[in-house]
Structure formats: C-alpha cells, structure tokens
Amino acid sequence: MAIQVQTQLTPVLDPQKQNITLRVAAPIEEGTYPLVVFQHGTSLFTGWYSTLLNYTASQGYIVIAPQMYTSLFPSGCTLCVPTTDAFVEIQNAADVFKWVTDGAPLVLPANVAINFSSVALAGHSRGGKVAAGLAENMLATDVSFQAYVGLDPVDGGPYATAPSLPPTSNCSAPHSTFLNAPALLYGSGLGARSIFPGAPACVPPAVSYAHYFGCYGNQTYELVATDYGHMDLLDDNLSGCCQHPLNCAAAALCAGASAGFSRGLLRTYLGQLVVAFLDSALKGQSGAFEEFFENWKKAPIALKDVQAYPPSLERASS
C-alpha cells in the first residue's frame, strides 16, 4: 500500500555548499525509514525525477536528492568547454551525505526519522558515476551504505572512449571491483544512439552500464529497457525551462522512445523494480525482486541483457 508523501526543499547550511539544495521526499506516517540518496544527471534538476522519487518514498523510504549544481555543466560554466572529471562532485556528495548523517536539520514530517543503518546510494547518468564513486570509496570518503542503484550510469562525457576521472567503471580484471553491497544496474536500449549524424550519444558504449556490470564482483543485477532512451525516465513535464532553457534543451538531445511507447509505463515499471530491489537489499524482503528477475519476459516493457553476477544468482532464479 502506498504511503502519503511530503516533499520539501532544504538548503545545505554550509557556506562552502550554499548552492546545494536538498529535495526531500518522505512518508508522512509515523515511523523510521531507510534512506535513499539520489544523484541527478548532467544539466538535470531533481524535480524532473519527481515521479520516481515520490513513488520510492511512498513505498516506505526517505529519499534525499541534492541539487549539485544548476548550471548547464557540473563545472559551473555554461558557454565554455566543460570538464568531465567528477572529483569535486563526488567530494561534494560525500560532504552532503556527512551533513545529513550528522544530524542536519531536515524538514521531515512529525515523528518521521531516518534509519541510518539502512542506506542506498543511487544516481542517473553522471549521477550514477558520482554515486558509484561514493560506493567505491574513490576519495576515501568512507560513506556507509547497503545498496547501490545505477540508472543508466555514464562514466564519461560525450564521445567518450574511456572513463573520465576518477574512473568508476574501470577494473584491472573482470568482476574485480567489490562494493560490499548488492547493485542494480538499469540501462536504456537507445542510449547509445545519436539523434542526428555526428551528434554524441548520451550513453557512449565505452562508458555505459555494461562496463559497471563487467567490473562489479559483488551481487549485481542488470536489466536494459530495449525501446527507451536515456532521458525517458524523467517526468513528462520539465519545470523551470523558462529560467533554464539550455538545461531543458540538453535533456532533449538524447534519443528517446518512439511514438507508441509509453514513458509513463517505463517509469512505473522502473519504480516498482527499484523499490523491489531496495526492499530486498535494505528490508530483507526479497520475494518481489526475485519475481521481477525471474519473470522479466512477462514485463510490460521489452527487456534485454537481463543478467546477474555471480552467475549462480541467475541459475537460482531460473
């Protein structure tokens, strides 16, 4: 049963992080809930993920999504050549996480609290890289977490043939990177396509979800939505386009689903999938996720590259 959700925006009260605002979606029913920290993608706004974030919260989670920057590029520049490294973002994300876990004055409903021993790191696109950087302890930030969710994570910039710094999907041998927590990787089947000849793909194959799957040696699951693009998980109506027209234009530069394929259906399925995975990883309720994985051929959207590591997980569910 869905729980009613309250959404609030909270500024980070740190002079060095004054431009970071937290979108907090939380149940209004009394209780202590697991925490999901979600990192947005390049040029995107946390409000554009409201369908996914609010649904997750309605299923018994507190979701915190920091708005890491509002400029077109992470470096803060708009009409310049952007940097593609993510050192500053990963450190900022770690600082925000510490600020929250140290007892930040978040605006939560009455008698609602966070269970800090039950935490998931999640992100979309470049945000998947940032969350992975935290999960892999790239900068010795020592963030404690129990699950990782990468929604079409991208480990580099446009035209990338190798990861940007710090590389989060690079490994010396297959399945040699260990997160010490289960991971769910979602990929878009159209992410590697260009919208016109010469245009960059939003998910260059050399830095896609597939490379994360190939590196992770912990319990990892991968599913790819065949007929959908990199931005199709966003809300249909993107707010703030008058104030940030270039950000909205950037969100439209990715190949997306053709007419006849419902983005709403993708968001519904993806929300249910993510919650089932979180229920398994954070609440010990594995039944729903096992059913999703076992019956993927019956999903309301076409899926491909459905696999698990180690392979014994696939055999167990077949």
N, C-alpha and C positions, 0 to 999 in steps of 0.2 A: 504494500500500500504506500502511495506517495505521501510525503510529509510536506506541509506548507513551508515555504522558504522565504526568508528575508534577505535582500541584497543591499549591501551598504558599500560606500566608497570611503576608505580611511587613508589619510596621508601618512607617510612614514615620517615620524618626528625625529629626524636626524638631519642636521644641517648639510651633510655631505650627500644625502639621498633625497633632497627636498622635492625633486620632480617625480618621485615614485609614489604612486597611489595604489592602494590595495583594493581590489574588488573582492568582497567577502560575501559568499552565498552560504547561508546556514539554515538548518531547520529551526522552526520556532517552538517545537515541542521540547519540553524539558529533557535534558539528557547530556551525556558526554559522548562525543562523536569522533571518529577517526578524521585525520586531516589530509587533504589533497592540496598540494602546492603546484599550481599550473603556470607554465611559462608560455607567453604568446609568441607568435612568429614575427618575422621581419615586417616592419611597417604596419603591423596589425594592432588592433585595440582589444582589450579584454572583453569589452561589451559586445563584440562581434561573435563571441563564443557563448553568449548567454544561454542559448538552448541547451548546449551540452553541460555547461557548468551548473545551471539551475537544476537540470534533471539529476545530475550526480548528487547535488545537495539534498534533493527531495527524497533520495533513497537512503538517507542517514549518514551524510558526510558534511564536514565543513570544508568548503573549497575557498582557497585564497589564491587570487591571481594578481600578481604585481604588474602594473603598467611600467615596464622597464624604461621606456622612452616613448615620446610622441612624435619625434622627427621621422622623416622618411627612412633614414638609415640608423642603425644602432650607434654609430659614432657621433650622432648628433648633427651631422651635416645633411643638407638637402640637395644643393646643386654642386656636388663635388664627387670625387671618386671615393666610394666608401671603403672602409677597412672591413675585411671579412673575418678577422680573428675575434674570438669571443672571451678573451681573458677578463675584460672589465665586466662583461655581463655575468659571467659565472661568479666572479667575486661579489658583485652587487647582489646577485641572487642568494649567495651564501650569507651575506650580511643581513638581508631582509629576513631570511629564514631564522637566523640567530635572533634578530629583533623580535620576531613573532614568538619563538620558543622561550625567550627570556621573559615573557610576560607583557608583551606590547598591549597598550590599551585599545584593543579591538572593540568595535561596536557589534556585540553579539546579543541575540535575544536573551531575555531574562532566564536564568537557570540553565543556560546552554554553555557547555565547556568543551575544550579540545582535549582529546586523548593523544598526548604527545608520544606515546609509545606505539602508536599505530599511524604511520605516516607514509603517504605515497608521493613520489616526485613525478610530475607529468609535464608534457610540453608538445607543442605543434610546430613543425617546420624547424626554423632555427631555435625556437624554444625547446624542441626536443633535444637539440645539441646541448643547450645550456643545462637542461635538467640532467642529461647524461653526464655532463661534466661534473655536476654535483654528485651524481650517483657513483661515478668512477673516482671521486676524490681527487680530481685533476690538480687542484690548487691546495691540497691538504686542508680543505675546509671542514672535514670530519662531520658532515651532515648525517644524522641518523635517520634511516628510512627503512621501510619494509616492502616497498614495491616500486617499480618504475613503469610508466606508460609513455611510449613514444608514438605520437600521432603523426605519421608521415615525417619522421625526423630527417633533417637535412644537415649534413656535416660540412657544408662549404657554400660558396657563393655561386652566382650564375656562371655557366660554362666550366664549372669545376671539374677537374680530372683527378683531384686528390683532396683530402680533407683540409680545411683551414685550421689554423691554430686555436686552441690546442686540439689535436685530432681525437675525436671521441669514438670513431668507428674504425680505427686502425689497430691492427694487432700483429704481433710477430708470427703467430700461428693460428689456424682456425680454432675458434671457441676457446681462446686463451685469456679473455677478459672476464673477470668474475665480479659481479655486483653484490654478492651475498644477499640477494633478494630476487624474487621472480620478476620477469619482464614481459610486457605485452607490446608488440610492435604492430601498428597498423600502417598499411601502405596504400597509396592511390594508384590505380592501374593506369591512369592517364597523366600522372605526374611528370613522366619523362618526355611528354610531347610538347612541342612548341606550338604557339597559337598562329604563327606565320613563319615562313622560311627565314632563317637567320636569327630568330628570336631565341633567347635562352629558355631552357626547360626549367620549370620551378623546382623539379627534383632531378638534378643530374644523376644518371645511373651510378657514377663513381662514388657518390656520397649519400646514397639512399638508405632506406630502412634495411635493405638486403645486406648491407655491409655491417650494420649493427647486429643483425641476426647471425651473420657469419663469424663475428668476433665473440659474442657472449657465450660463456661456458656455463653459466647458471641456468636455471629453469627458465626457458624463453619460448614464447609463442608468437607466431607471425600469421597475419591474415591480410590479404590485399583485395580491395574493392575494385573489381575489374573495370567497371564502366564510369568511374568517378575520378575527378581531378583533385589537385592539391588543396584548393580552397572550397571545395563543395561541402565541407563540414561546418563552414561558417553560417551564421544566420542569413536568411534571405535579404533582410533589410539592414544595411550597414549604416548605423547612425554616425553623425559627425562629418559627413562628406563635404558639407559646405565649408567647415572650418579646416578640414584636412583633405582637400581634393586629390593631392598626389598619393596619399596613403590608399584612398579608395581606388584610384587608377591602378596602383601597384597590385591590389588584390584582384583586379580584373585581368591581369596579364598571364594568368595560368590557364592552361587547357582545362575545360570542365565537362560535366556531363551533357550529353546531347538532349534535345527535347524528347520527352517521353520517359526520362529517368528522373525520378523524384529525389531532390536533395533532402527533402524532409524525411523520406524513408531511410536515407543513409544516416542522417543524424539520429533518428530513432533507434536504428539497429546498432549504431556505434555507441550511443549512450548506454543501451542495455548491455552490450558486450563489455564495455569498460567497467560498469558497475558490477557485473558478474565476476570479472577478474578481481576487482578490488574486494568484493565480498569474500572471494576465495583467499586472497593474499592477506587481508587485514582482519577479517572476521572469522576465518576458518570455515566459511560456508562454501564448499567447493561444487556443490551439485549443479547450480545454474551454469557456471562456466564450463564444467565438463560437458553439459548438454549442448552448449553453444559450439564447443570444439568438435564434439562427436557428430553433430548433425549440421555441419556447415553447408552441406549440399542442399539442405532444405531452407537455407536463409532466404529472406525476401529480396536480397540483392545478390548478384553474381559475385562469387569469391574465387580467388586463385592463390597459388603459392601458400596454401594453408599447411603449416608445418610446426613442429615443436623440437626443441633440443633440451635434454638429450633425446635421441630417437625413441627411447623406451617410453616416453610420455605419449608419443603417437600410438605406439603399439598398445599401451594401456587403455587408450580411449577408442580404439578401433574394434 
